[in-house]
Amino acid sequence: MKKLAYFLSTVLLCCPCALHAQMEDQEYDDDSVVETNDEGNEEEITMPESMSDAELDSLLILYSTNTYLQVDNNCNLPNINPVYEKQDYIDRLRRLPTIMEMPYNDVVQKFIDRYSGRLRRTVSIMLGAQNFYMPIFEQALESYGIPLELKYLPIIESALNPNAVSRVGATGLWQFMLGTGRQYGLEVNSLVDERRDPILSSYAAAHYLKDLYRIFGDWSLVIAAYNCGTENINKAIHRSGGERDYWQIYPYLPSETRGYVPAFIAANYIMNYYCEHNICPMLTNLPVKTDTIIVNQDVHFEQIAEVLDISISQLQELNPQYRKQIVNGNNKPSAIRLPMEYINAFIDNQDSIFAHRADELLTKRLEVAVNEPAPVVRRQTSSRSRRNVRSRSSRGTKSVTVRKGDTLSQIAARNHTTVAKLRKLNGIRGNNIRSGKKLRVK
């Protein structure tokens, strides 16, 4: 990466590496790689977002990178990315203990080169972060009986960043869209986004992958569908004449999905053979042993941090699903993940934690008074004034009382008006009028 120097080296070799030649750092477009197809034509493949510089920058500024991940000063490897023969890559992929196919081709090679070259800094970070995340992924995948090599899917989905958000809104380590996340039981609201929860999202992803395998029966098609959806895979199968091999439907897939399976194979390769490319894993201080506390009322991270003397940042790293640092236990019993050594302290000080600065940090009011408008003061007027008002308002009108036997014509004649005007003023239809009724004549 242009703005980042590679690792400082010091004392001890990580492992013996058969160094064939030094490879210059290749130039790549940030968002794509170029492939030459069988006809000799160049074709651009969209790079997964986690492999672009923009995503890398987002990962590197994470607090965990600065606080929980440090350079291993005991790892002394030269800042050289070796070049190996094609057969070396084929043999290494063949030796991986996987159920899924890990075939080699030129496209896979381009992604291996990307990880081992320009993104080697990212790889060192992910190698450090995996100490915390991989056991979670493996347990979730194992519970659904699916291949454990799928634990490397978040490498290309999010670069192991639980707060990653894609251009289209996919979120978390496994990059769930909102609708799919909810379909698999992940809650999303203003306070919580369980797509960011490493454990809940991992079980949801394993469930989703299992469902996709029931549809396609092929793991390469499964992870392609994970990227672009079942409809796009079915379209590609149809356009290829019914082929159900990823590499046969490859030309009919969306641009990013054409790079997705090769990137997944490359991720498996680099996470296992990083030492052969002189990449030192970062050391991680994230607590490996953690446990959860269930709370039944709202609590703010600052309340926990200040009473237990634990850093806010560590709470955020262990509980990335809480968007505003508020655990909404009033809504439903909610889990807080803590380092194991803080579990008993939380239990012993629970009342103090809930009471600490509660009025300041949990500011949602339960009841409010409505600000009523001030009463309008009316000026008193004399009875004489009121009579004058009535007199002015009635000025210009005149009414008469209908006598027994009167007709509209007679009343009109006596009051110098017409029958039509009388009908209009009084809303009369026809000629019938009743004695004793008042009629407006003006």
C-alpha positions in Angstrom: 0.0 0.0 0.0 1.4 3.4 -1.0 1.1 5.1 2.3 2.3 2.3 4.5 5.7 0.9 5.0 6.1 -2.9 5.5 7.1 -4.4 8.8 10.2 -3.5 10.8 12.2 -6.7 11.3 14.4 -7.7 14.2 15.6 -11.0 15.5 14.0 -14.4 14.9 12.9 -16.1 11.6 9.2 -17.1 11.6 9.9 -20.2 9.5 12.2 -21.3 6.7 11.1 -20.0 3.4 12.3 -21.2 0.0 13.1 -17.9 -1.6 13.2 -18.1 -5.4 13.4 -14.5 -6.4 12.4 -11.0 -5.3 9.1 -9.8 -6.8 8.6 -6.1 -7.4 5.3 -4.8 -5.9 2.9 -4.9 -8.8 0.7 -2.0 -9.8 -3.0 -2.7 -9.5 -6.1 -0.7 -10.0 -7.6 -0.1 -6.5 -10.9 -1.9 -7.4 -10.1 -4.4 -10.1 -7.7 -6.9 -11.6 -7.2 -7.6 -15.3 -7.5 -11.2 -16.6 -6.6 -12.4 -20.1 -9.2 -14.9 -21.3 -8.7 -17.9 -23.6 -9.2 -15.7 -26.7 -6.4 -13.4 -25.6 -8.8 -10.6 -24.6 -8.3 -8.6 -21.4 -11.2 -8.7 -19.0 -11.6 -6.6 -15.8 -12.7 -8.3 -12.7 -14.1 -6.2 -9.9 -12.1 -6.6 -6.6 -14.1 -7.4 -3.4 -14.4 -4.3 -1.4 -12.3 -5.8 1.5 -9.3 -5.9 -1.0 -9.4 -2.3 -2.0 -7.3 0.5 -0.5 -10.3 2.3 0.8 -11.4 -0.7 2.9 -7.8 -1.3 4.0 -7.6 2.3 5.3 -10.9 1.8 7.1 -9.5 -1.3 8.8 -6.1 0.2 9.7 -7.7 3.2 11.7 -9.7 0.9 13.9 -8.9 1.3 17.5 -8.1 -2.4 17.8 -5.4 -2.1 15.2 -3.7 0.7 17.3 -4.3 -0.8 20.7 -4.8 -4.5 20.5 -2.5 -5.4 17.6 1.2 -4.8 17.6 4.1 -5.7 15.4 5.9 -8.8 16.5 9.5 -7.6 17.1 10.6 -11.2 17.4 9.7 -12.0 13.8 12.6 -11.2 11.5 11.6 -11.7 7.9 13.0 -9.7 4.9 10.7 -7.3 3.2 10.7 -9.4 0.1 7.8 -11.2 -1.5 9.2 -14.4 -3.2 8.1 -15.6 -6.6 7.4 -19.3 -6.8 6.8 -21.7 -9.6 3.3 -22.4 -10.7 3.6 -26.0 -9.4 4.5 -24.7 -5.9 1.1 -22.9 -5.7 -0.7 -25.9 -7.0 0.9 -28.3 -4.5 0.2 -25.9 -1.5 -3.4 -25.6 -2.4 -3.7 -29.4 -2.9 -2.2 -29.9 0.6 -4.8 -27.7 2.4 -7.1 -29.9 4.6 -10.4 -28.9 2.9 -13.5 -30.5 1.6 -14.0 -27.6 -0.8 -12.1 -27.5 -4.1 -9.1 -25.2 -4.1 -8.0 -25.3 -7.8 -5.3 -23.1 -9.2 -5.5 -20.9 -12.3 -4.3 -17.5 -13.5 -7.2 -15.7 -11.8 -6.4 -17.3 -8.4 -2.8 -16.4 -8.9 -3.6 -12.7 -9.4 -5.5 -12.7 -6.1 -2.6 -14.5 -4.3 -0.3 -11.9 -5.7 -2.6 -9.1 -4.4 -2.6 -10.6 -0.9 1.1 -11.4 -0.7 2.1 -8.1 -2.3 0.2 -4.9 -2.0 -2.1 -6.2 0.8 0.6 -8.0 2.9 0.0 -5.4 5.7 -3.7 -6.3 5.7 -2.8 -10.0 5.9 -0.5 -9.4 9.0 -3.4 -7.5 10.7 -5.9 -10.3 9.9 -3.5 -12.9 11.1 -3.4 -11.1 14.5 -7.2 -10.6 14.6 -8.0 -14.2 13.6 -6.8 -15.4 17.1 -10.0 -13.8 18.5 -12.4 -14.5 15.6 -11.5 -17.9 14.1 -12.6 -19.9 17.1 -16.0 -18.2 17.0 -16.4 -18.9 13.2 -15.3 -22.5 13.6 -17.8 -23.2 16.4 -20.7 -21.7 14.4 -19.7 -23.6 11.2 -19.2 -26.9 13.1 -22.7 -26.6 14.6 -24.2 -26.6 11.1 -21.9 -29.3 9.8 -20.4 -27.3 7.0 -16.7 -27.0 5.9 -14.5 -25.2 8.4 -12.5 -23.6 5.6 -15.5 -21.2 5.2 -14.1 -19.5 8.3 -12.0 -17.5 5.8 -15.1 -16.1 4.1 -15.1 -13.0 6.3 -11.5 -12.4 5.1 -12.9 -11.3 1.7 -16.2 -10.1 3.0 -14.9 -7.6 5.7 -11.2 -8.1 6.2 -12.2 -9.2 9.7 -13.7 -5.8 10.5 -16.9 -6.2 12.5 -17.9 -2.6 11.8 -17.4 -2.9 8.0 -20.2 -1.4 5.9 -20.2 -1.9 2.1 -21.3 0.5 -0.6 -24.7 -1.1 -0.6 -25.1 -1.3 3.2 -24.0 -4.8 3.9 -22.7 -4.8 7.4 -20.5 -6.7 9.8 -17.9 -9.5 9.6 -20.2 -11.6 7.3 -21.6 -8.6 5.4 -25.3 -9.2 5.9 -27.8 -7.0 4.1 -30.6 -5.7 6.3 -33.3 -8.0 4.9 -31.2 -11.2 4.9 -29.9 -10.5 8.5 -33.5 -10.1 9.8 -34.5 -13.3 7.9 -31.9 -15.2 9.9 -32.8 -13.7 13.2 -30.5 -10.7 13.5 -32.1 -7.7 15.2 -31.4 -4.2 13.8 -32.8 -1.0 15.2 -31.5 2.4 16.3 -29.6 1.0 19.4 -28.5 -2.4 18.2 -27.2 -4.0 15.0 -26.6 -7.7 15.5 -25.0 -8.0 12.1 -22.0 -6.6 13.9 -22.1 -9.2 16.7 -19.4 -11.7 15.9 -21.2 -14.6 17.5 -24.8 -14.0 16.5 -23.8 -13.1 12.9 -21.5 -16.2 12.6 -24.4 -18.5 13.5 -26.7 -16.7 11.1 -24.1 -16.9 8.3 -23.6 -20.7 9.0 -27.4 -21.2 8.8 -27.6 -19.2 5.5 -24.7 -21.1 4.0 -26.3 -24.4 4.9 -29.5 -23.3 3.2 -27.6 -22.3 0.1 -26.0 -25.7 0.0 -29.4 -27.3 0.0 -30.2 -25.3 -3.1 -27.0 -25.7 -5.1 -25.2 -28.8 -3.7 -21.8 -27.3 -4.6 -19.7 -25.2 -2.2 -18.2 -23.0 -4.9 -21.7 -22.1 -6.1 -22.7 -21.5 -2.5 -20.1 -18.9 -1.8 -20.8 -17.3 -5.2 -24.5 -17.1 -4.3 -23.5 -15.7 -0.9 -21.9 -12.8 -2.8 -24.5 -12.1 -5.5 -27.7 -13.9 -4.5 -29.4 -17.1 -5.8 -31.2 -15.4 -8.7 -27.9 -14.3 -10.3 -26.5 -17.8 -9.9 -29.6 -19.4 -11.4 -29.4 -16.9 -14.3 -25.8 -17.8 -15.0 -26.7 -21.5 -14.9 -29.5 -21.0 -17.4 -27.3 -18.9 -19.7 -24.6 -21.5 -19.7 -27.0 -24.2 -20.9 -27.5 -25.8 -17.5 -23.9 -26.1 -16.3 -23.6 -26.3 -12.5 -19.8 -25.8 -12.2 -18.7 -22.4 -11.0 -15.8 -22.3 -13.6 -18.2 -23.1 -16.4 -20.8 -20.4 -15.5 -17.9 -18.0 -14.7 -18.4 -15.8 -17.9 -22.1 -15.3 -17.1 -21.6 -14.1 -13.5 -21.5 -10.4 -12.3 -18.1 -8.9 -12.4 -17.4 -9.0 -8.6 -18.6 -12.6 -8.3 -16.1 -13.7 -11.0 -13.5 -12.6 -8.5 -15.2 -13.9 -5.4 -14.3 -17.6 -5.5 -10.7 -16.9 -6.7 -10.4 -14.4 -3.8 -11.7 -17.0 -1.4 -9.2 -19.6 -2.6 -6.4 -17.0 -2.3 -7.5 -16.1 1.2 -7.3 -19.8 2.2 -3.8 -19.9 0.6 -2.4 -16.7 2.3 -3.8 -17.4 5.7 -2.0 -20.8 5.7 1.2 -19.9 3.7 1.9 -16.4 4.8 5.3 -17.3 6.2 6.4 -18.5 2.7 5.8 -14.9 1.6 7.7 -13.3 4.5 4.6 -11.9 6.2 4.7 -11.6 10.0 1.5 -11.9 11.9 0.7 -9.1 14.3 0.4 -9.9 18.0 -3.0 -9.5 19.5 -3.9 -8.5 23.0 -7.7 -9.1 22.6 -8.9 -11.3 25.4 -9.3 -14.8 24.2 -11.4 -15.9 27.2 -14.6 -13.9 27.4 -18.1 -14.5 28.8 -21.4 -12.8 28.7 -23.6 -11.2 31.3 -27.4 -10.9 30.7 -29.0 -7.6 31.8 -32.7 -6.8 32.1 -32.4 -3.0 32.2 -30.7 -0.3 30.2 -27.0 0.3 30.9 -24.5 2.6 29.2 -20.9 1.5 28.4 -19.6 4.4 30.5 -21.4 3.1 33.6 -19.7 -0.3 33.2 -16.3 1.2 32.3 -16.1 3.6 35.3 -17.3 1.2 37.9 -15.3 -1.8 36.8 -12.3 0.2 35.5 -12.3 -1.3 32.1 -11.8 0.8 28.9 -14.7 2.0 26.8 -12.7 0.9 23.7 -12.5 -2.7 24.9 -16.2 -2.8 25.6 -16.8 -1.5 22.0 -14.5 -4.1 20.5 -16.2 -6.9 22.4 -19.7 -5.6 21.8 -19.7 -4.0 18.4 -23.5 -4.6 18.0 -24.4 -1.8 20.3 -24.5 1.3 18.1 -24.8 4.0 20.7 -22.9 2.4 23.6 -26.3 1.6 25.2 -27.4 -1.9 26.0 -31.2 -1.9 25.8 -32.0 -4.4 28.5 -35.4 -2.8 29.1 -36.5 -4.0 25.7 -35.5 -7.6 26.2 -32.7 -9.5 28.1 -29.5 -8.4 26.4 -26.0 -9.8 26.6 -22.8 -7.9 27.4 -19.5 -9.6 26.5 -16.7 -9.0 29.0 -13.2 -10.4 29.5 -13.5 -13.4 31.9 -11.7 -11.6 34.7 -14.5 -8.9 34.8 -17.5 -11.2 35.0 -17.6 -11.7 38.8 -16.9 -8.0 39.3 -19.9 -7.1 37.2 -22.1 -9.5 39.2 -20.9 -8.2 42.5 -21.3 -4.5 41.5 -24.4 -4.7 39.3 -26.6 -2.4 41.4 -23.8 0.2 41.6 -23.3 0.0 37.8 -26.9 0.5 37.0 -27.1 3.5 39.4 -23.9 5.2 38.4 -24.6 8.4 36.5 -27.9 6.9 35.2 -29.7 10.3 35.2 -26.9 11.8 33.1 -26.2 8.9 30.6 -29.7 7.4 30.2 -31.6 10.6 29.4 -34.8 9.3 27.8 -37.7 10.7 29.8 -40.4 8.4 30.9 -43.1 11.0 31.4 -43.3 14.7 30.4 -45.8 17.5 31.1 -47.3 19.2 28.1 -46.7 23.0 27.9 -50.2 24.3 27.7 -50.7 27.7 26.0 -51.4 30.7 28.2 -55.2 31.6 28.6 -56.3 34.4 26.3 -57.4 37.5 28.3 -60.5 39.0 26.9 -61.3 42.7 27.4 -64.6 43.4 29.1 -67.0 45.6 27.1 -70.1 47.4 28.5 -73.6 46.2 27.7 -74.1 49.4 25.8 -71.1 48.7 23.6 -72.4 45.1 23.0 -75.8 46.5 22.0 -74.0 48.9 19.6 -72.1 46.0 18.1 -75.3 44.0 17.6 -77.0 47.0 16.2 -74.1 47.6 13.7 -74.1 43.9 12.7 -77.8 43.9 12.0 -77.8 47.3 10.3 -79.0 47.0 6.6 -81.3 44.0 7.2 -85.1 43.9 7.7 -87.5 41.1 8.6 -91.3 41.0 8.8 -93.7 38.5 10.3 -96.0 36.7 7.9 -99.7 37.5 8.6 -102.5 35.0 8.2 -103.5 34.8 4.6 -100.3 36.6 3.3 -98.8 35.6 0.0 -95.3 36.2 -1.2 -96.6 38.6 -3.8 -98.4 40.7 -1.1 -95.4 40.8 1.2 -93.1 41.7 -1.8 -95.4 44.6 -2.7 -95.7 46.0 0.8 -91.9 46.0 1.2 -91.0 47.2 -2.3 -89.2 44.1 -3.4 -89.8 41.0 -5.6 -90.9 37.4 -5.0 -87.7 36.2 -6.5 -85.6 38.2 -4.0 -87.8 37.0 -1.1 -87.2 33.4 -2.2 -83.5 33.9 -2.4 -83.1 35.7 0.9 -85.1 33.1 2.8 -84.3 29.9 0.8 -87.9 29.3 -0.2 -88.9 27.0 -3.0 -92.4 27.4 -4.3 -95.0 29.7 -2.9 -96.0 28.2 0.5 -95.3 30.3 3.6 -96.5 29.8 7.1 -98.2 32.6 9.2 -96.1 33.8 12.2 -92.8 33.0 10.4 -90.3 35.8 10.1 -89.1 36.5 6.6 -86.1 38.7 5.5 -87.2 41.3 3.1 -83.9 43.2 2.9 
